[in-house]
């Protein structure tokens, strides 16, 4: 990817109106995603067949005439999707060249067991090689997820420190990291956890070296506008929101109250989609979700 393309993608992330589609379910969450899509585990045999089914679902979404850059400004891919093709063209290339949609890659390898009220990321083996490969495919940035289950100061500090450590490695490889310290919507003290998280994020952002930029993917906060200050930080390109288990309607209703967050939804994007639907039915259902999410992602 040339510098001109990279700068065009960055500008789209900074100012584009719309949202980022999260098409990055991995091994553990794939059977659940397929079941919601109307594909039972009895319909495929083994991991390869499972991933073929989810790739077909993602290809159907990406190729839909409703999946356009005027509402979808970016898309997060799973590693297998990045290495795959749609009609013979690498997926990231197709997204940017044919659709004008910025491609990202999910890089985390899952979560550690809960300790101090949080789940850190497992070690990301071979990350430098993956980042080099992603750059070769024309990927713009990455996404990495950890989870906060309660307002534990020590745990939250560890999550944020790990996110920024990996983020710096990603930036050094020439990609833009999306840091995702998710606060569980089931956390009993969610608002308090978010206040602690915001303070840690601001401190680490202030300490970033000159020239380093990041994006953040955060749970829609209990206190409306909580992350406005984060979004306005000079080192932050954009703050995006995860749906976190809320229904599409509830996620959109909550997001609409956040003046400086846009969506990066996964399950809420694919809600109501089914393999059994005709193309017209599928496009109508997907288009309805896209319209709702794009409307809720309007920012000031």
C-alpha positions as CSV (number, residue, x, y, z in Angstrom):
1,X,0.0,0.0,0.0
2,X,1.3,3.4,-1.0
3,X,1.5,6.4,1.4
4,X,-1.3,8.2,-0.5
5,X,-3.7,5.3,0.1
6,X,-2.7,5.1,3.8
7,X,-3.3,8.8,4.2
8,X,-6.6,8.6,2.4
9,X,-7.7,5.7,4.8
10,X,-6.5,7.7,7.8
11,X,-8.6,10.7,6.7
12,X,-11.6,8.5,6.2
13,X,-11.2,7.2,9.8
14,X,-10.8,10.7,11.2
15,X,-13.7,12.4,9.5
16,X,-15.9,9.8,7.7
17,X,-19.5,9.6,8.7
18,X,-20.6,6.1,9.2
19,X,-19.4,3.1,11.2
20,X,-16.9,0.2,11.2
21,X,-18.3,-3.3,10.6
22,X,-16.8,-5.9,12.8
23,X,-16.5,-9.1,10.7
24,X,-13.9,-10.7,12.9
25,X,-15.6,-13.6,14.9
26,X,-12.8,-16.1,15.6
27,X,-12.7,-19.8,16.5
28,X,-14.5,-19.7,19.8
29,X,-17.4,-17.4,18.7
30,X,-17.9,-18.7,15.2
31,X,-20.3,-21.6,16.0
32,X,-22.5,-19.1,17.9
33,X,-22.4,-16.6,15.0
34,X,-23.3,-19.3,12.5
35,X,-26.2,-20.6,14.7
36,X,-27.6,-17.1,14.7
37,X,-27.2,-17.1,10.9
38,X,-29.3,-20.3,10.7
39,X,-26.4,-22.7,10.2
40,X,-26.4,-25.5,12.9
41,X,-23.3,-27.3,14.0
42,X,-24.7,-30.5,12.4
43,X,-24.5,-28.9,9.0
44,X,-20.7,-28.7,8.9
45,X,-18.0,-31.2,9.8
46,X,-14.7,-29.9,11.3
47,X,-13.0,-26.5,11.5
48,X,-12.3,-26.0,7.8
49,X,-16.0,-26.5,6.9
50,X,-17.0,-24.2,9.8
51,X,-14.7,-21.4,8.5
52,X,-15.9,-21.9,5.0
53,X,-19.4,-21.3,6.2
54,X,-18.5,-18.1,8.1
55,X,-16.4,-16.9,5.1
56,X,-19.4,-17.3,2.8
57,X,-21.5,-15.3,5.3
58,X,-18.9,-12.5,5.4
59,X,-18.6,-12.5,1.6
60,X,-22.3,-12.2,1.3
61,X,-22.3,-9.2,3.6
62,X,-19.4,-7.5,1.9
63,X,-20.9,-8.1,-1.6
64,X,-24.3,-6.8,-0.6
65,X,-25.3,-3.6,-2.4
66,X,-26.3,-2.1,1.0
67,X,-22.7,-2.5,2.3
68,X,-21.3,0.8,0.9
69,X,-18.8,3.4,2.1
70,X,-21.4,6.1,2.6
71,X,-22.5,4.2,5.7
72,X,-19.7,1.6,6.3
73,X,-16.3,3.4,6.5
74,X,-14.2,0.5,7.7
75,X,-14.4,-3.3,8.3
76,X,-12.4,-5.5,10.8
77,X,-11.4,-8.9,9.5
78,X,-10.3,-12.2,11.0
79,X,-6.9,-13.5,9.9
80,X,-8.4,-16.2,7.7
81,X,-10.7,-13.7,6.0
82,X,-7.6,-11.5,5.3
83,X,-5.9,-14.4,3.7
84,X,-9.0,-15.4,1.8
85,X,-10.5,-14.1,-1.4
86,X,-13.9,-13.0,-2.7
87,X,-14.4,-13.8,-6.4
88,X,-10.6,-14.3,-6.7
89,X,-9.6,-10.9,-5.1
90,X,-8.0,-10.6,-1.6
91,X,-10.6,-9.4,0.8
92,X,-8.8,-6.3,2.0
93,X,-8.0,-5.2,-1.5
94,X,-11.6,-5.7,-2.6
95,X,-12.8,-3.7,0.4
96,X,-10.6,-0.6,-0.3
97,X,-10.4,-0.7,-4.1
98,X,-13.9,-1.8,-5.0
99,X,-15.9,-0.5,-2.0
100,X,-13.8,2.4,-0.6
101,X,-14.0,0.7,2.9
102,X,-10.9,0.7,5.2
103,X,-9.7,-2.8,6.2
104,X,-8.5,-3.7,9.7
105,X,-7.3,-7.0,11.2
106,X,-8.1,-8.6,14.5
107,X,-4.8,-9.6,16.0
108,X,-5.5,-10.9,19.6
109,X,-5.4,-14.6,20.3
110,X,-8.1,-14.7,22.9
111,X,-8.2,-13.9,26.6
112,X,-6.4,-15.1,29.8
113,X,-8.4,-16.3,32.8
114,X,-9.9,-13.6,34.9
115,X,-7.6,-12.1,37.5
116,X,-8.1,-8.8,39.4
117,X,-11.5,-8.5,37.8
118,X,-10.2,-8.4,34.2
119,X,-9.1,-10.7,31.4
120,X,-5.8,-9.7,29.8
121,X,-4.9,-10.8,26.2
122,X,-3.1,-14.0,25.8
123,X,0.4,-13.5,24.3
124,X,0.2,-12.7,20.6
125,X,2.8,-15.1,19.2
126,X,4.4,-14.2,15.9
127,X,2.9,-10.7,16.0
128,X,5.7,-9.0,14.0
129,X,5.3,-11.5,11.1
130,X,1.5,-11.1,11.2
131,X,1.8,-7.3,11.0
132,X,4.2,-7.6,8.1
133,X,1.8,-9.9,6.3
134,X,-1.1,-7.6,7.0
135,X,0.8,-4.6,5.6
136,X,1.4,-6.7,2.4
137,X,-2.3,-7.3,2.1
138,X,-3.1,-3.6,2.3
139,X,-4.5,-3.6,5.8
140,X,-4.7,-0.2,7.4
141,X,-4.9,-1.1,11.1
142,X,-5.4,-3.7,13.8
143,X,-7.8,-4.5,16.7
144,X,-7.0,-6.2,20.0
145,X,-9.5,-7.0,22.7
146,X,-9.3,-7.5,26.5
147,X,-12.2,-7.4,29.0
148,X,-12.9,-5.6,32.2
149,X,-15.4,-7.3,34.5
150,X,-15.3,-5.0,37.5
151,X,-14.0,-1.7,38.8
152,X,-10.7,-3.1,40.0
153,X,-8.0,-0.4,39.8
154,X,-5.1,-2.8,39.6
155,X,-6.7,-5.0,36.9
156,X,-7.8,-2.0,34.8
157,X,-4.3,-0.5,34.9
158,X,-2.9,-3.8,33.7
159,X,-5.3,-4.0,30.8
160,X,-4.6,-0.4,29.6
161,X,-0.8,-0.9,30.0
162,X,-1.0,-4.1,27.9
163,X,-3.2,-2.5,25.2
164,X,-0.8,0.4,24.8
165,X,2.3,-1.8,24.8
166,X,0.8,-3.9,21.9
167,X,-0.5,-0.7,20.2
168,X,3.0,0.8,20.1
169,X,4.3,-2.4,18.4
170,X,1.5,-2.2,15.8
171,X,2.2,1.5,15.1
172,X,6.0,0.8,14.7
173,X,5.1,-1.7,12.0
174,X,3.3,1.0,10.1
175,X,-0.3,0.2,11.0
176,X,-2.9,2.0,13.2
177,X,-4.0,0.1,16.3
178,X,-7.5,0.0,17.6
179,X,-7.1,-0.6,21.3
180,X,-10.2,-2.4,22.8
181,X,-10.4,-2.6,26.6
182,X,-14.0,-3.7,26.7
183,X,-16.0,-3.1,29.9
184,X,-18.5,-5.9,30.2
185,X,-22.1,-4.6,30.1
186,X,-22.7,-7.1,33.0
187,X,-20.1,-5.5,35.3
188,X,-21.9,-4.7,38.5
189,X,-20.0,-1.4,38.9
190,X,-19.8,-0.6,35.1
191,X,-19.9,3.2,35.5
192,X,-17.1,3.2,38.1
193,X,-15.0,0.8,36.0
194,X,-15.4,3.3,33.0
195,X,-14.4,6.2,35.1
196,X,-11.2,4.4,36.1
197,X,-10.6,3.3,32.5
198,X,-11.0,6.8,31.2
199,X,-8.4,8.1,33.7
200,X,-5.9,5.4,32.7
201,X,-6.5,6.0,29.0
202,X,-5.9,9.7,29.3
203,X,-2.7,9.2,31.2
204,X,-1.3,6.7,28.6
205,X,-2.4,8.9,25.7
206,X,-0.5,11.9,27.3
207,X,2.6,9.7,27.5
208,X,2.6,8.5,23.9
209,X,5.7,9.5,21.9
210,X,5.3,12.4,19.4
211,X,3.7,11.2,16.1
212,X,2.1,8.0,17.5
213,X,-1.7,7.8,16.9
214,X,-4.2,5.2,18.0
215,X,-7.9,4.5,17.7
216,X,-10.0,3.1,20.6
217,X,-12.9,0.7,20.7
218,X,-14.9,1.1,23.9
219,X,-18.1,-0.1,25.5
220,X,-20.9,2.5,25.2
221,X,-20.5,4.2,28.5
222,X,-23.2,4.5,31.2
223,X,-22.5,8.2,31.5
224,X,-23.3,9.9,28.2
225,X,-20.4,11.7,26.7
226,X,-17.8,10.2,29.1
227,X,-15.3,9.5,26.4
228,X,-15.6,12.9,24.6
229,X,-12.4,14.0,26.1
230,X,-10.6,10.8,24.9
231,X,-12.0,11.4,21.4
232,X,-10.7,14.9,21.3
233,X,-7.1,13.9,22.4
234,X,-4.6,14.8,19.7
235,X,-3.2,11.3,19.7
236,X,-6.6,9.7,19.0
237,X,-7.9,9.3,15.4
238,X,-11.4,8.0,16.4
239,X,-13.3,6.4,19.2
240,X,-15.6,3.6,18.2
241,X,-18.2,1.7,20.2
242,X,-18.8,-2.0,20.6
243,X,-22.3,-3.4,21.0
244,X,-21.3,-5.6,23.8
245,X,-24.4,-7.9,23.7
246,X,-27.0,-5.2,23.5
247,X,-29.6,-5.7,20.8
248,X,-29.3,-3.7,17.6
249,X,-32.0,-1.3,18.7
250,X,-30.7,-0.8,22.3
251,X,-27.1,-0.5,21.1
252,X,-28.1,2.2,18.6
253,X,-30.3,4.0,21.1
254,X,-27.4,4.2,23.6
255,X,-24.8,5.1,20.9
256,X,-27.0,8.0,19.6
257,X,-26.4,9.7,23.0
258,X,-22.6,9.7,22.5
259,X,-21.7,12.8,20.5
260,X,-18.1,11.6,19.6
261,X,-18.4,7.8,19.2
262,X,-19.3,5.8,16.1
263,X,-20.2,2.2,16.0
264,X,-18.0,-0.8,15.4
265,X,-20.7,-3.5,15.8
266,X,-20.5,-7.2,15.2
267,X,-23.5,-9.1,16.4
268,X,-25.8,-6.1,16.2
269,X,-24.8,-5.7,12.5
270,X,-25.7,-9.3,11.6
271,X,-28.9,-9.5,13.8
272,X,-31.8,-11.0,11.8
273,X,-29.6,-12.3,8.9
274,X,-30.1,-15.9,7.8
275,X,-28.5,-18.2,5.2
276,X,-32.0,-19.2,4.2
277,X,-33.0,-15.7,3.2
278,X,-33.3,-14.8,-0.5
279,X,-30.9,-12.2,-1.7
280,X,-33.6,-9.6,-1.6
281,X,-34.6,-10.6,2.0
282,X,-31.0,-10.6,3.1
283,X,-30.2,-7.2,1.6
284,X,-33.3,-5.7,3.1
285,X,-32.4,-7.1,6.6
286,X,-28.7,-6.0,6.4
287,X,-29.7,-2.7,4.9
288,X,-32.1,-2.0,7.8
289,X,-29.3,-2.8,10.3
290,X,-26.8,-0.6,8.5
291,X,-29.2,2.3,8.3
292,X,-29.9,2.2,12.0
293,X,-26.3,1.9,13.0
294,X,-25.1,4.6,10.6
295,X,-27.9,7.0,11.9
296,X,-26.8,6.3,15.6
297,X,-23.1,6.9,14.5
298,X,-23.7,10.6,13.5
299,X,-21.0,12.6,15.4
300,X,-20.6,16.3,16.0
